[in-house]
């Protein structure tokens, strides 16, 4: 089969510059006298930026380790240290990277990940992030503080918001102590406003995929999401997404398809297989199939953020993410996405080391198939550990799935 052309975004060069600036400033921060805070990807980044920290997101580093295919060789080092092969491969690949002193960041001709002055977690994703951060807290003898968010949340009620907001407010004093600065409430409101603007723009980026043909795919989204993850709360992220939204709007106006001859539309549920995104994108393109939407990329849409009420709105926003919600909520969410994006079939990635973000283990695919009347496929793999992924089996299963969808 002839290789289908891939349509790159003109904005991507600007995105690379923005991310390059972020990593340069991050690694040079200690020389400028700024403290460095590690933050989980859906943690209270706004609070950290408002206090003047350089903010580093090790889950972003974990994704880089997976995408660069360094992870599989590094994970055994963490296993030898005492971390189970069954736990989060972001954690084990990142710890392995630390133990070996090798990182994709070094390929940018920059030092590796910065040492933390404080580590700040939110367990809204899983318990692993706390265990991950506590490893480094012990290594460096620095504080590890955070927010404990309940799991399987149904309605986000006032009791829950008050509980989480109180925990975020309790972070202020120890963070001020490490930063050597007092929190400026006006600065916090400014940062939350920038995060809100960023999230609204990112939402527009992903909503472009609802058009037929889709001008953007899930695979594009995993690349374009970088600023939304590590730079929300900054003007750089806002400026970048304005450029990308304009380009997408033009693509929609010109009916430019991300996948030429699009004939099927797929929803991706679960984590990316970082080391195989390129080959998967190519296969779907050859099958004239657009993976037009995903749960994963939408995880950085925080509609509830409100600069007039920073702490409570952060509490609501970061407790609303898909991963920590009840199955009833998740099913309602996926049903809405299937309708909005005109989905023909759902692909579930059962990531071996990420049970918290694998939603195919408790009959959900079968329930949704009965409700929606559309087929599904479960792909077995992992976010980072490619030893758990069979490329040949996955390719065969995806081809058969596309044939099934075309026959329905």
C-alpha positions in Angstrom: 0.0 0.0 0.0 1.4 3.4 -0.9 2.4 5.6 2.0 -0.2 8.4 2.6 1.1 11.9 3.0 1.1 13.5 6.4 0.0 17.1 6.7 2.2 18.9 9.2 1.0 22.1 10.9 2.8 25.3 10.0 2.4 26.2 13.7 4.5 23.3 14.8 7.8 25.1 14.4 6.5 27.8 16.7 5.4 25.1 19.2 9.0 23.7 19.1 10.4 27.1 19.8 8.0 27.6 22.7 8.8 24.2 24.2 12.5 24.8 23.7 12.3 28.1 25.5 10.5 26.3 28.4 13.1 23.6 28.8 16.0 26.2 28.5 14.6 28.4 31.2 13.8 25.3 33.3 17.3 24.0 33.3 18.8 27.5 33.8 16.4 28.5 36.5 18.7 27.7 39.5 21.3 30.0 38.0 18.8 32.8 38.0 18.0 32.2 41.7 14.5 30.7 41.0 13.4 27.6 42.9 12.2 24.6 41.0 8.9 22.8 41.8 8.0 19.4 40.4 4.3 19.2 39.7 2.1 16.3 38.6 0.5 17.0 35.2 -2.9 17.8 36.7 -1.6 19.4 39.9 -1.8 23.0 41.1 0.5 24.5 38.5 -1.1 27.9 38.8 -0.2 28.2 42.4 3.4 27.3 41.6 3.7 29.8 38.7 2.2 32.5 40.8 4.8 32.0 43.5 7.6 32.4 40.9 8.7 28.7 40.6 10.2 27.1 37.6 7.6 24.3 37.2 8.7 20.9 35.9 6.3 18.1 35.0 7.9 14.6 35.2 4.9 12.9 33.5 5.9 15.0 30.5 9.4 13.6 30.8 7.9 10.2 31.1 6.1 10.7 27.8 9.3 11.9 26.2 11.1 8.8 27.4 8.3 6.7 25.8 8.2 8.6 22.5 12.0 8.4 22.2 11.9 4.7 23.0 14.4 5.1 25.8 12.0 3.8 28.4 12.2 0.1 27.7 15.9 0.0 28.5 15.6 2.2 31.5 12.7 0.5 33.3 14.8 -2.5 34.4 17.0 -0.2 36.4 14.1 1.0 38.5 12.9 -2.6 38.8 16.3 -3.6 40.2 16.0 -0.7 42.7 12.8 -2.2 44.0 10.0 -0.8 41.9 7.6 -3.5 40.6 7.4 -4.1 36.8 3.6 -3.9 37.3 3.4 -0.2 38.4 3.3 2.9 36.2 5.9 2.8 33.5 6.2 6.6 33.5 7.4 6.2 37.1 9.8 3.3 36.4 11.2 4.8 33.2 11.7 8.2 34.9 13.5 6.6 37.9 15.6 4.5 35.5 16.5 7.7 33.6 17.6 9.3 36.9 19.6 6.3 38.0 21.4 6.1 34.6 21.8 9.8 34.1 20.3 9.8 30.6 17.3 11.9 29.4 15.8 13.0 26.1 16.3 16.6 27.4 20.1 16.1 26.9 19.5 15.6 23.2 18.4 19.3 23.2 22.0 20.1 24.4 20.6 21.0 27.8 21.2 19.5 31.2 18.8 16.7 32.2 15.8 17.2 34.4 16.2 19.8 37.1 16.6 18.8 40.8 13.5 19.7 42.8 13.4 22.1 45.7 9.9 20.9 46.4 7.6 18.2 44.9 3.9 18.9 44.7 1.4 16.1 43.7 -2.3 15.6 43.2 -3.6 12.0 43.4 -6.5 12.8 41.1 -4.7 10.5 38.6 -3.4 7.7 40.8 -1.5 6.9 43.9 1.7 6.2 41.8 2.4 10.0 41.4 2.8 10.3 45.2 5.1 7.3 45.5 7.0 8.6 42.5 7.6 12.0 44.1 8.4 10.6 47.5 11.3 8.7 45.9 12.9 11.9 44.9 12.0 13.6 48.2 14.0 10.9 50.0 16.9 11.1 47.4 17.3 14.9 47.8 15.9 15.5 51.3 13.3 18.0 50.1 9.6 18.5 50.9 7.0 16.5 49.2 3.5 17.9 49.6 0.2 17.5 47.8 -3.5 17.0 47.4 -5.3 13.8 48.0 -8.3 13.6 45.6 -11.0 10.9 46.0 -11.5 8.3 43.2 -14.7 7.3 41.3 -16.2 10.8 41.8 -19.8 11.2 40.6 -21.2 14.6 41.1 -18.7 17.4 42.0 -20.6 18.8 45.0 -19.7 21.6 47.4 -18.4 19.3 50.1 -15.8 17.9 47.7 -14.9 21.3 46.4 -14.4 22.6 49.9 -12.3 19.6 50.9 -9.9 19.9 47.9 -9.8 23.7 48.0 -8.7 23.5 51.7 -5.9 21.1 50.8 -4.7 23.5 48.0 -4.8 26.5 50.3 -2.8 24.5 52.9 0.0 24.2 50.3 0.6 28.0 50.3 2.5 28.3 53.5 5.1 25.6 52.9 5.5 26.7 49.3 6.1 30.3 50.4 8.7 29.0 52.8 10.6 27.2 50.0 10.2 30.0 47.5 11.2 32.7 49.9 8.3 34.8 48.7 4.7 35.6 49.7 1.8 34.7 47.4 0.4 37.7 45.7 -3.4 37.1 45.3 -3.5 39.3 42.2 -0.7 37.4 40.6 -2.6 34.1 41.3 -5.7 35.5 39.7 -3.7 36.5 36.7 -2.2 33.1 36.3 -5.5 31.3 36.7 -7.0 33.7 34.0 -4.1 32.7 31.6 -4.8 29.0 32.4 -8.5 29.6 31.7 -7.7 31.2 28.3 -5.3 28.4 27.5 -7.8 25.8 28.2 -10.5 27.5 26.1 -8.1 27.7 23.2 -7.0 24.0 23.6 -10.7 23.0 23.7 -11.1 24.8 20.3 -8.1 22.9 18.9 -9.6 19.6 19.8 -13.2 20.5 18.8 -11.9 21.1 15.3 -11.8 17.3 15.0 -15.6 17.2 15.1 -15.6 18.6 11.5 -15.9 16.3 8.5 -13.2 15.8 7.3 -11.3 16.2 10.5 -8.4 18.7 10.2 -6.6 17.2 13.2 -6.2 13.7 14.7 -5.5 12.3 18.1 -1.9 11.7 17.0 -1.5 15.4 16.2 -3.0 16.2 19.6 -0.4 14.3 21.5 2.2 16.5 19.9 0.3 19.8 20.1 -0.7 19.3 23.8 2.8 20.1 25.1 2.1 23.8 26.0 -1.3 23.0 27.5 0.5 20.5 29.9 3.6 22.4 31.0 2.8 26.1 30.2 -0.8 26.6 31.2 -0.9 29.7 33.3 1.6 31.5 31.0 1.2 33.9 28.1 3.4 31.7 25.9 0.8 28.9 25.8 -2.0 31.3 25.1 -0.1 33.0 22.2 0.8 29.6 20.7 -2.7 28.2 20.7 -4.1 31.4 19.1 -1.8 30.6 16.2 -2.8 27.0 16.0 -6.6 27.7 16.3 -6.3 30.2 13.4 -4.5 27.6 11.3 -7.2 24.9 12.1 -10.0 27.3 11.3 -8.4 27.9 7.9 -8.1 24.1 7.4 -11.8 23.7 8.2 -12.7 26.5 5.8 -10.7 24.9 3.1 -11.9 21.3 3.9 -8.3 20.2 4.5 -8.3 16.7 5.9 -5.7 15.4 8.3 -6.3 12.0 6.7 -6.9 12.2 2.9 -10.0 10.4 1.8 -11.3 10.0 5.4 -13.9 7.2 5.5 -13.9 6.1 9.1 -13.8 8.0 12.4 -12.4 6.5 15.6 -12.4 7.5 19.3 -9.2 6.6 21.2 -9.9 5.7 24.9 -6.9 5.4 27.2 -3.3 6.3 27.2 -1.1 6.7 24.1 1.4 4.0 23.2 4.1 6.6 23.1 6.8 4.6 21.3 4.4 3.6 18.5 2.5 6.8 17.8 4.2 7.3 14.5 3.6 3.8 13.1 0.0 3.8 14.4 -0.7 7.2 12.8 0.7 5.9 9.5 -1.4 2.7 9.6 -4.6 4.7 10.3 -3.8 7.0 7.5 -3.3 4.1 5.1 -6.7 2.8 6.2 -8.2 6.3 5.5 -9.3 6.3 9.1 -9.2 9.4 11.4 -8.7 9.0 15.1 -10.6 12.2 15.6 -11.0 12.4 19.4 -9.6 10.9 22.6 -10.2 11.0 26.3 -6.5 11.6 26.9 -6.0 14.9 25.0 -9.2 16.3 26.5 -7.8 15.7 30.0 -6.2 19.3 29.8 -9.5 21.1 29.3 -10.4 22.8 32.6 -13.7 24.6 32.1 -14.2 25.2 35.8 -11.2 27.5 36.2 -12.3 31.0 37.4 -9.8 33.8 38.3 -12.3 35.4 40.6 -12.2 32.3 42.8 -8.8 30.6 42.3 -8.6 28.0 45.0 -12.2 26.7 44.7 -12.1 26.7 40.9 -8.8 24.9 40.8 -10.3 22.3 43.2 -13.4 21.9 41.0 -11.4 21.8 37.7 -8.8 19.3 38.9 -11.4 17.0 40.5 -13.5 17.0 37.2 -10.9 15.1 35.1 -12.1 11.9 33.5 -9.6 9.6 35.2 -10.9 10.2 38.7 -14.6 10.0 37.8 -17.2 7.2 38.3 -18.0 4.7 35.6 -21.4 6.3 35.1 -19.9 9.6 34.5 -17.3 8.1 32.1 -20.0 6.3 30.1 -22.0 9.5 29.8 -18.9 11.4 28.7 -18.0 8.9 26.0 -21.6 8.8 24.7 -21.4 12.6 24.3 -18.1 12.4 22.5 -19.3 9.7 20.1 -22.3 11.8 19.1 -20.3 15.1 18.9 -17.5 13.7 16.8 -19.7 11.3 14.7 -17.7 8.3 15.8 -17.9 4.9 13.9 -16.0 2.8 16.5 -14.1 3.0 19.8 -10.6 1.8 20.4 -9.7 1.0 24.0 -6.0 0.9 24.9 -5.5 -1.5 27.8 -2.2 -0.2 29.2 -0.7 -2.9 31.3 1.0 -0.6 33.9 -1.8 2.0 33.9 -5.0 0.4 35.4 -6.3 3.8 36.4 -6.5 5.0 32.8 -7.5 1.7 31.2 -11.3 1.6 31.1 -11.9 -1.7 29.4 -11.4 -4.0 32.4 -14.9 -3.8 34.0 -17.3 -4.4 31.1 -17.5 -0.7 30.0 -16.9 -1.5 26.3 -19.6 -4.0 26.2 -22.1 -1.7 28.0 -21.3 1.2 25.6 -21.6 -1.1 22.6 -25.0 -2.1 23.7 -26.0 1.6 24.3 -24.5 3.1 21.2 -24.7 0.2 18.7 -21.1 0.8 17.4 -18.2 -1.7 17.5 -15.1 -1.5 19.7 -11.6 -2.9 19.7 -9.3 -3.5 22.7 -5.6 -3.1 22.0 -3.2 -4.5 24.6 0.0 -2.6 25.3 1.4 0.0 27.6 2.2 3.7 27.6 6.0 3.2 27.8 7.0 -0.4 28.1 7.1 -1.7 24.6 7.9 -5.2 25.8 4.1 -5.4 26.6 3.1 -4.4 23.1 2.8 -6.7 20.0 3.1 -4.5 16.9 2.1 -7.4 14.5 -0.9 -8.4 16.6 -2.1 -4.8 17.0 -1.7 -4.1 13.2 -3.7 -7.1 12.3 -6.4 -6.3 14.8 -6.7 -2.7 13.6 -7.0 -3.8 10.0 -9.7 -6.3 10.9 -11.5 -3.6 13.0 -11.5 -1.2 10.0 -12.9 -3.9 7.8 -15.6 -4.6 10.4 -16.6 -0.9 10.5 -16.7 -0.6 6.8 -19.0 -3.6 6.7 -21.5 -2.3 9.3 
